[in-house]
Amino acid sequence: MAQSPSVSEVRVEDHELNESIEFFRDIVTGPSEKFARLNLLQPLTGQEFSKKVAENCTAYLK
């Protein structure tokens, strides 16, 4: 039984994906758990963003 290639073994050029209708069809129709919408009200640094996410998670779990 042949194994599927790992991600590191698959090499695809970006122009090949841009020209692939199947690639975009798979993205749109493929399985997904949830789509999220993110609106940035103010720009945050990485550290500020991490802190805000932690605060929101803590508030959600309370």
Secondary structure, 3 states (H helix, E strand, C coil): CCCCCCHHHCCCCHHHHHCCHHHHHHHHHCCCCCCCCCCCCCCCCHHHHHHHHHHHHHHHHC
